[in-house]
């Protein structure tokens, strides 16, 4: 997007700087009208580019930045909570499994007695 912006600015600058090379001493009416039209077109391009830049900045301020903040703060915290929960669950299931295996062995030894 930055490259497009720079290209539009360079193009509009070259339109503003455009000069007809006259064969005679004075420009014809057509040449004057074309030169003025090119300068006006360059001003319009610059205005459109400024509005586009303002629109992108507004979209960034209103939409993208809050979404990134939400992703970092809310979703990141939820992921950390899930990791902690999974780790504690794994520890709990490991202890529970160990306890159940011991209980089963004790029951077998009582049955043999």
N, C-alpha and C positions, 0 to 999 in steps of 0.2 A: 504494500500500500504506500509505503514511503517512496518507493521508486516511481510509482505512478504520479504521486504528488509532485515530485521533483521534475518529472518529464513534462507535466502540464505547466508548471511554472516556467520552465525553460522555453516551451513552445509559445506560451503567451508573451514572454519577454521578446522572443524573436519576432512575433507578430507586431508588437509595439515598436520595435526598432526597424521594421521593414521600410525601405525607401525605394521608390522607383528611380531607375536611372533614366534621366530624360535625354532625348536627342537634342531638343531645342533648349531655349532659355526657360520656358515655363511648362508646368505640368498641364495636361488636358483635364477637362472636367471629370472624365471617367477615371483618370489616374487619381485625382483628388478624392473622388467618392470611394474608390476601392481602398485607398490608404486609410481613410476615415473609418470605413467599414471594418477593416482589419484591426484597427486600434480599438474599436468598440467591441469586436469579438474577443479580443485579448482581455479587455476589462471584464467581460461577462465570464470568460474562463476563470479568471482570478476569483471573481465573486462566487462562482460555483465551487471552486476548489476550497475556498475559505469556509463555505457552508458545509461541505462534505467533511472537512477536518473538524469543524465544530460538532457535527452530528456524531462522528466517530468518538470524539472526546466525551460527549454527553452519554453515548451508549456505554462507554467504558466506566464513567462515573456512576451512572444509574444502574447498570445491569451487571457488567462483568466484575467490577471490584466487589460489590456485595456478594456475588456468587462465589468468588474466590475466598472471601472472608468466611462465608458460611461453610464452604468445603473444608477450609483449614481448621476452623474452630469446632463446628458441630460434627461434621463427618469424621474428622480426625479424632475427636474425643470419643465418638461412638466406636470407632475401630480399636482404639486403645482399650476401651472398656470391654469389648468383645475378646481381645487378646488376653486380657487379665482374667476374664470369666473362663475362657477355654483352658487357660493354664491351671486355674484353681479347680476346675471341673476334672481335668486330667489327674491332678493330684488326689482329689477326692475319690475318683473311680479306682485309682491305683490302690489306695488304702482300703477301700471297700472290697475290692477283689482279693487283696491279700488277707483281709479278715475272713472273708467267706471261704477261702481255700483252707485257712487254719481251722475254721469251724467244721468243715467237712471232714478233715483229717481227724479231729477230736472225736466226732461222732463215729467214724469208722473204728477208731481204737476202742471206744466204749462198747460198740457192738461186738467186737471180737472178744472182749472180756466177758 
